[in-house]
Amino acid sequence: MTRYAGVRAALAPSLALALLAPMVAAQEPGPRLTGVLVSEGDGAPVDGALVSLDGLDGAVVWETLSNASGSFSLPLPPPGTYRVRVSRIGYDSWTSGPIRIDSAQVSEPLRLDIPVRAVPLPELMVTEQTDCPTTPEERRRAFALYESVLPILDSMSAADTRDSLLVRLERPIRIWNRGRFRRARDTVTVMVSEALPNASPGHLETYGYGDIVGDSMTTFYAPDGAALASPGFLATHCLSTAEPETGTEVAAGLAFEPRPGREVVDVRGVLWIDTVANEPRELAFNYTSLRPFLRRYLVPPLRDYHERRLPGRRASVGTIGIEESRFGGQLRFERVGGDRWLIREWRMLRPRLVSRTFSSPRTGTNVLPLAVPDEYSGEVLALFRNTDRSPR
């Protein structure tokens, strides 16, 4: 006897976004922890730095980027003692001493004098990435290409979240039809504060690009502007260059892959760059290390599902059939006015487990899981400034 069954895999993030997004633009900002970064000695603003508010145990509470005036703003954390960590690509990192936050409001912005010591990026990263399977000269070319688009990636990660985006989303859903669940696609148009919701760079560096929601729901993230511009991305990935196909408009590709020994779900791919304008155009990526992640988080509920269907029979789950090249995504970047950039369109193929089962009274239930792609896509239809509400 042969049966097929599906296990939910990647519905949670898009479903939550569709339900909650209409309320985002109407929410008033809560109390904020604000501050300014200045260079120790000359008092010059430190812009484009990753500002991380960490607990004393090192866990990241909030993080953001400083703007052109060195200012930063974070949601106010619960009362307690914290440290502020400042990182900027090409510079030494800096961590403050303990900072006590007691009240529900912070009246005065923090002023942090940062010792700024520049380190040439190619020299720094070529030295640090000695375990990457590329030559020093290749790494220098890659980092020079990376530096050329870093300001734009920074601008995407430092976008003003008080702006609103009109976004059209397409995602898979399950509907009950004639006594069984069937899969279909749903389209929704919502107002949100960010085009493609994503985990923070610190979370991606530590936990990777796959996450578990509840007991059997998974979500997968993308390497967006904030991720690509973060020091953590360089610390966990090897960079190289890629040649475009003949006849394409882009001039060069910045290839990336997880560093050796990276065991969490990660990404490899190519960021295609117009080297004349020094602008990113498109990014194509695939997920890596999917099988151990799916086996750890989705196989147990799959086994439980089959054992509940056939009480008294133990379910044996075989090796997951998966072709990682089928799972990943494409992002298209676009300038939307002045120096503002965002992800205009995206398409992501996330894994979902289906299973083929063979059951008999003598051998029990043998489950053969197979990972199949679920497609999530979207595009930004309009940008509304917080001040005038006019579309851009």
N, C-alpha and C positions, 0 to 999 in steps of 0.2 A: 504494500500500500504506500503510495507516494502523496505527500501533501506539500503545499507551499504556504509560508507565513511571513509576514513583514514585521519588522521591529522599528519603532519610531527612532529617528536619529537626529534630525536637525531642524525641528519646527520651532523650538522655543524662542530663539532670538527674534525671528521675523514676526511671529505671532505677538510677542510682547510689544514689539515696536509698533505694529499696526494698532494695538489696543491703546497704547499709552501716548503715541506721538501727537494726536490732536491736542493734548493738554500741555505739551512742552512749551509752546510759544507763550502761553498765558501765565506760566508760573513766574512768580516774583523771585529774584535772586535772594538767597538766604545770607546769613552773616558770612563775611569773608575774612580770610587772613591775607593781608596785602603786605607788600614790601618792595624794596628796590635794591638791585645789585649794582655796586659801583666798584671800580678797580681801586685796589689799595694803593695809595700814593697820589695818583692824579685825579681820583674821583670820577673818572669817565664811566658812563653807563656800560654794563655788561649785557649785551643783547644776545638773543638766540641761545641762551643757556637753558639746559634742562634743570628745573628746580624741583627737588623731591622732598616732601615732608615725610620723614621716617620715624617710626617708633624707636625706642631705645633697643629693641630686639633686632632692628634693621629692616623690619617689614615696611614696605612702602604704603603710606596712607593716602596721599594725593601727590600728583605731579603735574607740572605745566611747563611752559616755556616763557622766558622773560622777553619783553618786547623791545623796540628800538631804544626806549628810554631806560631800559634796565628794570622796568616795573614787572611785577608778577602778582597774580591773584589766585587764591585757592579757597575751596570751601573750608569753613572753620571746623576744625576737628573737635572731638570731645575734650574736656579739660584733661590735662596730663602733661608729661614732659616729652619733648620731641627734639629731633635734630633736623637741620636743613642741609641737604646735600646738593651741590651745584656741579654740573658736568657740562662741558662744552667741547665739541669735537675739535681736536687740535690743541687743547689746553689741558693742563693738569686739573684734576678734580679737587674739590674742596668740601669739607664737612664742618658744620658749626659745632660749638659746644652745646650742651643741653639747654633747651629753651622751654620755659614753663608757660603753659597757656591755661589760665584759670577761669576766665569769664566767658560768658556767651557772646560777648562783643569784644573786638579788638579796636581800640580807639586810634592808636598810632601805628602807622606802617613800620615794619621792620626795615632797618637799614643795615645791609650786610656788606662789609668791605672785603672784597675777594682778592686774594693774591693771584694775579694773572700772570702766568708764565706760558708763553706760546711754545708749542712743540710742532714742527712741521708735520703735517698729517701723513704724507707718504713715508717719512722717516719713522714716525711713531708706529704706524700700522704695519709697515713692512717688517719691523723688528718684532712686533707682538704676534704676527700671524705666521710664525715659523712652522706651525704644524699644518698649514694649508698647502695643498698639492699644486702650487704655482711657483714660478720663479720670482725673485725680487723685482726684476724689471717689469714683469707682467703685473705684479701688485702695484708698482708705482704708476703704471698707465691706468689701472683700474681706479686707484684713489684720486688721481688727477681728474678723471671723468666724474667720479662721485662728487668731488668738491665743486665742480662746475654747476651742478644742479642742487647742491645742498641748500642755498638760500630759498629756493622754491619749495623744497620739501619742508623746510622750517616754517615757511609761511602757511603751508597747509596744516601743520601740527599746531600752529599758534593762532588758528582762525578764531574769530570772535563768535563764541557759541550763543551769543544773544541774537545773532541773525537767525532768520528762519528760512528753511529750504522747502520748496514744494517738490515732493519726491513720489515717483510712481514705482511701486514694488510688485514683483511677480514672484510667487513662492508656491511650493507644493502644499497641498492640504489633503486631509482624509475626510471623506463624507460617507455617511451611512446610507446605503442604497440597497433595497431588496434583501435585507437581512445580513448584509456584510459591509465592511468598510472597503471603499474603493478610493483610489488615488486620483486627484485632479489638480488643476492649477488655479490659483486665485490671483487677481490683480486688485490693488488698492492704491489710492492716491492720498497721501497724508502730508501734514506740515510737521517738520522735524527741525532740530537744531544742528544735526550733523548728517551728512549723506550716508555714510556707511558706518554704523556703530561698531566699535572695536574695543578690545581690551587695551589697557595702558601699555606703553613700551616696557615698563618694569615687569608687568605680569607676563608679557610675551617672552621676555628674556628668561624669566624663571620657570614658567610653567608651559611654555610653548603655545602653539597655535590651535590646539584642541582642548576643549574644556567639557566638563560634565555638569549637567543641570539635573538635580534630583538623582534618581537611581538609574534611569535608562535613557535620558535625553542628552544629546551632545550638541555642541555648537563649535564652529570652526571660524577662525579669524583670518583677516587678510593683512599683508604687509602694506599698510597705508602710509601716508606721508609722515605721520608721527613715528611709526615704527622704523621706517627707513632712515629718518634723520637722527635717531637716538644712538647714543654711544653703545647701548646694549646690543643693537643690531650688528655693529661692527665687531663687538666682542664675541658674538656667537656665529658669525658667518664669514666665509672666505669670499673675496671679490676677485673677479677677472673680467676680461673684455670678451665681447661676442660680435661677430661680423653679421650685418643684416643680409637678408636675401637680396638677390639682384632685382633692381626695379623698385625697391621700397623707398619711401620718403625719408625715413630715419637714417641717421648717419652712423650711429654706433650703439652698441648694447653693453650695459653694465650687468654682468652675470653674477649671481650670488648662490651660495649653497651652504648648508650647515657645516660648521667645523667638525672635524673627526671627533667621535665620542659623544656627540649630541644625541640624547636618547628620547627626548620628548618629541611630540608632533611638531615638525618645523616646515620650512618652505625653501624651495630652490626655484630659481627662475631668472628672467632677464627684464631689466628696465631699459626700454628703448628711448634714446635721447637724440634730439636734434642738436648737434654740436655747433651749428652756425648760430642759433639763437640761445644755446645753452638752456634748453627747456625739456623736461620729461614729457613724453607723449603717451606711451602705453606701458603696461607691466603685465607680463604673463608668468604664472607661477604654478607649481605643483606641490602638494603636501608630501612629506616624507615621514617614515616611521609610523604609518597608520595601523599596521596589523597589531602590534603589541598594545596600542591604545584601545582599539576596538575589542580585542580579546579581553582586556582587563575590565572594561566598563560595559560592554554590550553583550558579551557572551553569557555572563551569569543571569541577566533577566531573560535572555533567549532560552536558556536551559530551564529556568523556572516556568516560563510560559508553556513549554511542551510538557513538563511534568505535571502542571495543573490540568492540562487537557486530557492527559492519560494517567490518572492517579494510580500509584503503585508501581509505575514503570520509571526506571532511571533513564534520563536522557544523556547520551554521550555526544559531545559536540566536537566535530572534527576541525581541521585547520581551515582558517578563513581564506576563501578565495578572493584575492584582491590584486588589481593592477593599478599601482599608484599613479601611473601617468594619466589615468582617467579622471583624477580628482585634483582640483585646483581652481584657478580663476584667471580672469582678465580684468584689468582696471584701465580706464581711459582718463587722463588728466586734461584739464582745460583751464585757461585763464578766464575769469568772469568779471574783470574790471580792475584797472589799476594793477596793484601787486597781489591781488587775491587769486588764489588757485584752489581748486577742489577736484575731487573725483567726480566726474560728470556721469560716467556710466560704469557699471560693473556687472560681471556674470561670474557666479561661483558654483562649482559642482562639489557638493559635500557628500560623504559616504553614508549610506543607509544599509543595514543588514537585512537581507531576505534569506530564507532557509528552505532547503529541500530535505524532507525527512523520510526515513525508511523505518517502519515499525513492525514488530512481530512479537508474539507472546514470549518467545524464547530469548531473543537478543535485546528486547527493549526498544527504545527509540534512538536511532542514530540521526543526528542533525548535521547537515552540511551547510554552513553559512557562506553567503556570498555577498560581497560589498558591491552595491550598485549606486550610481550617482543620482542625487536630487539637485535640481537646478534652482538657484536663487539669483535673481537679477533685479536691476533697478536703474533708474536714471533721474538726474535732477532736472526738473522742469523749469524752475525759477528760483531766484534768490531774492529775499525780501530783507532790506536793511531795517534794523530795529528802530531807526529814527523816523524815516518817512514812509515805511511800508510799501515802497514802490519796487516792482520787480526789476531784477537785473538779468 
